[in-house]
């Protein structure tokens, strides 16, 4: 009897050890396996579009004002953004358009614009990892302005820019890092950029790094772009974009910088206070200094209270899966019995 008890005990320990060994062997697979995200965690969509529109207007007038000043001032600043996003499987396609325009009218200076820009960005990505953070991407960017731009010396204005003069065209292949839906970092060691000066009047002056008499020049360099937006606190939103470019063939240490920031403070459904800060540095834009032949940091700062409307995002969801009706099984005929 003792031998039977000993035999059962040994068999029990063997099965216990075998079960533990199976668990130990499965641990690496469980630790390193891919986590499958439930499709119901977030809203699924194929296309998404939306944007916002902001308009600030300020006006002032003076009559018999002893302290002095302009009898009449009017300033209008506007900003429009629209985006279209697409994702399917491992592929993403992000498109955005930013348009800025500002105008000022005073009795002493007359009419002048103080902002003019449109910026089109399109980016296609292919997901490389299971964490949905790294994408192999191609980027296209086009930036220019609509109307004539003048630089002033006193009350005398000199034409310095106009439609497609300059215009910047960027084609780039690189890696896009998206750790969160509101943050994107695009990096490319190989980027082609074209600087266009379509106006022959400006092209003859050799502006924006384009040789005199030519209307465009191609550059090869490194490019990085950061896009970020967040809600700082309730009813306070921030949106920013930073572009960096280094020309391999011409002073690569002089990095071109384009930075735009927008902070909005929501007052009610349609009224908001906004603050916009843009910084630009391009070593080839030599329009400043005493002799108007030196580059400089360009800064634009606008604060105002006005109309702000967010365009409600529109989602196009994938069609539901088609479920085919299951056919009922056909009963088999009963075997005939011979009587």
C-alpha positions in Angstrom: 0.0 0.0 0.0 2.9 2.3 0.8 4.3 1.7 -2.7 1.0 2.7 -4.3 0.9 5.9 -2.2 4.5 6.7 -3.2 3.7 6.1 -6.9 0.6 8.4 -6.8 2.7 11.1 -5.1 5.4 10.9 -7.7 2.9 11.1 -10.5 1.3 14.1 -8.9 4.6 16.0 -8.6 5.4 15.1 -12.2 2.2 16.6 -13.5 2.6 19.7 -11.3 6.2 20.2 -12.6 5.1 19.6 -16.2 2.3 22.2 -15.8 4.7 24.7 -14.4 7.2 24.1 -17.2 4.5 24.7 -19.8 3.7 28.0 -18.1 7.3 29.0 -18.0 7.8 28.2 -21.7 4.7 30.3 -22.6 5.9 33.4 -20.6 8.1 34.8 -23.4 5.4 34.5 -25.9 2.9 36.2 -23.7 5.3 39.0 -22.8 6.4 39.8 -26.4 3.2 39.1 -28.2 1.4 41.9 -30.0 -1.5 43.6 -28.2 -4.5 43.6 -30.4 -6.5 46.7 -30.0 -10.3 46.4 -29.8 -11.9 48.1 -32.8 -14.6 49.5 -30.5 -12.1 51.4 -28.4 -12.2 54.5 -30.7 -14.4 55.6 -33.5 -13.4 54.0 -36.8 -13.3 56.2 -39.9 -12.0 56.1 -43.4 -12.2 59.9 -44.1 -12.3 62.8 -41.7 -12.5 66.5 -42.5 -12.9 69.7 -40.5 -11.2 73.0 -39.7 -11.8 76.5 -38.3 -12.3 80.1 -39.3 -11.2 83.2 -37.3 -11.9 86.9 -38.1 -10.6 89.8 -35.9 -11.7 93.3 -36.6 -10.6 96.4 -34.7 -11.5 100.1 -35.5 -10.6 103.4 -33.9 -11.4 107.0 -34.5 -10.3 110.3 -33.1 -12.0 113.7 -33.2 -10.3 116.8 -31.8 -8.0 114.6 -29.7 -5.3 116.7 -28.1 -2.9 113.7 -27.5 -2.7 113.2 -31.2 -2.9 110.1 -33.4 -4.6 108.9 -36.5 -8.2 110.1 -37.0 -9.2 106.7 -38.3 -7.8 103.2 -38.1 -9.2 99.9 -39.2 -7.5 96.5 -39.0 -8.7 93.1 -40.2 -7.0 89.8 -39.6 -8.3 86.5 -40.7 -7.2 82.8 -40.5 -8.7 79.8 -42.2 -7.7 76.1 -41.8 -9.2 73.1 -43.4 -8.0 69.5 -43.2 -8.9 66.2 -44.9 -7.6 62.9 -43.4 -7.8 59.4 -44.7 -6.7 56.1 -43.2 -7.1 52.5 -44.4 -5.2 49.6 -43.1 -1.5 50.6 -42.8 -1.9 53.6 -45.0 -2.6 57.2 -44.0 -3.1 60.4 -46.0 -3.1 63.8 -44.3 -4.0 67.0 -46.1 -4.2 70.6 -44.6 -4.6 74.1 -45.9 -3.8 77.2 -43.9 -4.7 80.7 -45.2 -3.8 84.0 -43.5 -4.7 87.5 -44.6 -4.5 90.8 -42.8 -5.3 94.4 -43.8 -4.8 97.8 -42.1 -6.1 101.2 -43.0 -5.0 104.5 -41.4 -5.3 108.1 -42.3 -1.6 108.7 -42.1 -0.3 105.5 -43.8 -3.1 104.6 -46.1 -3.9 101.0 -46.9 -1.4 98.3 -46.3 -1.6 94.5 -45.8 0.0 93.1 -42.7 -0.4 89.4 -43.4 -0.7 87.2 -46.5 0.0 83.5 -46.8 -1.3 80.2 -47.9 0.2 76.9 -47.0 -0.8 73.5 -48.5 0.5 70.3 -47.0 -0.1 66.7 -48.1 1.5 63.7 -46.5 1.2 60.0 -47.3 2.4 57.4 -44.8 2.8 53.6 -44.4 2.7 52.2 -40.9 5.9 50.4 -40.1 5.3 49.1 -36.5 2.5 47.5 -34.5 2.5 50.4 -32.0 1.1 52.8 -34.7 3.9 55.3 -34.1 6.4 55.1 -37.0 5.4 55.7 -40.6 7.4 55.7 -43.8 6.1 58.9 -45.4 6.3 61.1 -48.4 5.6 64.9 -48.0 4.5 67.7 -50.4 4.4 71.3 -49.2 3.5 74.4 -51.2 3.7 77.9 -49.6 3.2 81.4 -51.2 1.0 84.5 -51.0 -1.8 86.1 -52.9 -1.1 89.8 -53.3 1.8 92.3 -53.7 4.0 92.9 -50.7 5.8 96.2 -50.1 8.7 97.1 -47.8 8.5 100.7 -46.6 11.1 103.4 -46.0 9.1 106.2 -44.6 6.0 106.4 -46.7 7.7 105.0 -49.8 6.9 101.4 -50.6 9.1 99.1 -52.7 7.7 95.9 -54.2 9.4 92.9 -52.4 7.0 90.0 -53.1 3.8 89.1 -55.0 1.9 86.0 -56.0 4.3 83.1 -56.5 7.2 85.4 -55.8 8.4 83.8 -53.7 6.9 80.4 -53.7 8.4 77.4 -51.9 7.8 73.8 -53.1 9.1 70.9 -51.0 9.2 67.2 -51.9 10.5 64.9 -49.2 10.7 61.2 -48.2 11.4 60.4 -44.6 10.0 59.0 -41.4 7.0 60.3 -39.5 6.7 59.8 -35.8 3.2 60.0 -34.3 3.2 59.0 -30.7 -0.2 60.8 -30.1 -3.0 61.9 -32.4 -2.2 65.6 -31.7 1.6 65.4 -32.4 3.6 64.6 -35.5 7.4 64.8 -36.1 8.5 64.3 -39.7 12.3 63.9 -40.4 14.0 63.6 -43.8 17.7 63.5 -44.6 17.0 63.9 -48.3 14.6 66.7 -49.4 14.2 68.6 -52.7 13.1 72.3 -52.4 12.4 74.7 -55.2 12.3 78.5 -54.7 10.2 80.2 -57.3 10.2 83.9 -58.2 7.6 84.0 -61.0 7.6 87.8 -61.3 10.3 89.0 -63.8 10.4 92.3 -62.1 11.6 90.7 -58.9 13.6 87.9 -60.7 15.9 90.6 -62.2 16.9 91.6 -58.7 18.2 88.2 -57.6 16.0 87.9 -54.5 15.3 84.9 -52.2 18.5 83.1 -53.2 17.4 82.8 -56.9 20.2 84.1 -59.2 19.3 87.3 -61.1 17.5 86.7 -64.3 16.3 83.2 -63.3 12.8 82.4 -62.0 13.6 79.4 -59.8 16.4 77.4 -58.2 16.5 73.8 -56.8 18.0 72.9 -53.5 18.8 69.6 -51.8 19.0 69.3 -48.0 17.6 68.0 -44.8 14.0 68.8 -43.7 12.1 68.4 -40.4 8.5 69.4 -39.6 6.7 69.4 -36.2 2.9 69.8 -35.9 1.3 70.0 -32.5 -2.1 71.0 -31.1 -3.5 70.7 -27.6 -6.1 72.1 -25.1 -3.9 73.9 -22.6 -6.9 74.3 -20.2 -10.6 74.5 -20.6 -11.5 76.8 -23.6 -7.8 77.5 -24.2 -6.4 75.8 -27.3 -2.9 75.9 -28.9 -1.9 75.0 -32.5 1.7 75.2 -33.8 3.9 74.2 -36.7 7.7 74.3 -37.1 9.6 73.7 -40.3 13.3 73.5 -40.5 15.4 73.2 -43.7 19.2 73.0 -44.2 20.6 73.4 -47.7 23.5 71.0 -48.2 25.0 73.0 -51.1 24.9 76.5 -49.5 25.8 77.2 -45.9 24.1 74.1 -44.4 24.7 75.6 -40.9 22.3 78.4 -41.7 19.0 76.7 -41.1 15.8 78.1 -42.5 13.1 78.4 -39.8 9.4 78.8 -40.3 7.4 78.8 -37.0 3.7 79.6 -36.6 1.7 79.6 -33.4 -2.0 80.2 -32.6 -3.5 80.4 -29.2 -7.3 80.9 -28.9 -9.3 81.7 -25.8 -12.9 80.8 -26.2 -15.4 83.3 -24.8 -18.6 81.8 -26.1 -19.8 79.7 -29.0 -18.6 82.2 -31.7 -16.5 84.8 -29.9 -12.9 84.2 -29.0 -9.6 86.1 -28.2 -6.7 84.9 -30.3 -2.9 85.4 -30.2 -0.8 84.6 -33.3 3.0 84.6 -33.4 5.0 83.8 -36.5 8.8 83.6 -36.8 10.6 83.3 -40.1 14.3 83.2 -40.8 15.8 82.6 -44.3 19.4 83.4 -44.9 18.6 84.0 -48.6 15.9 86.7 -47.9 18.2 89.8 -47.8 15.8 92.7 -47.7 16.6 94.2 -44.3 19.3 96.3 -42.6 20.4 99.8 -43.4 21.1 99.0 -47.0 18.2 96.5 -47.4 20.8 93.7 -48.3 20.9 91.7 -45.1 18.9 88.7 -43.7 17.0 89.1 -40.4 14.6 87.4 -38.2 11.0 88.2 -39.3 8.4 88.4 -36.6 4.7 88.9 -36.8 2.5 89.2 -33.6 -1.2 89.8 -33.7 -3.7 89.8 -30.8 -7.4 90.4 -31.1 -10.9 89.5 -30.2 -13.3 88.4 -32.8 -15.3 85.7 -34.5 -14.0 82.1 -34.2 -15.9 79.1 -35.6 -14.8 75.5 -35.6 -16.0 73.5 -38.5 -17.6 70.3 -37.1 -15.5 67.3 -38.1 -17.3 65.1 -40.6 -16.5 61.3 -40.5 -17.0 58.8 -43.2 -17.0 55.3 -41.6 -16.2 52.1 -43.4 -19.3 50.1 -44.5 -20.4 47.4 -42.1 -19.3 43.8 -43.0 -21.6 41.9 -45.2 -23.1 38.9 -43.5 -24.3 36.2 -45.8 -27.4 34.3 -44.6 -26.6 30.7 -43.6 -28.5 28.2 -45.7 -30.4 25.6 -43.7 -29.0 22.1 -44.0 -30.9 19.8 -46.4 -32.2 16.7 -44.5 -30.8 13.5 -45.7 -33.3 10.9 -47.1 -34.0 8.0 -44.8 -32.8 4.7 -46.0 -35.6 2.4 -47.3 -36.2 -0.8 -45.5 -37.0 -3.9 -47.4 -40.0 -5.7 -46.1 
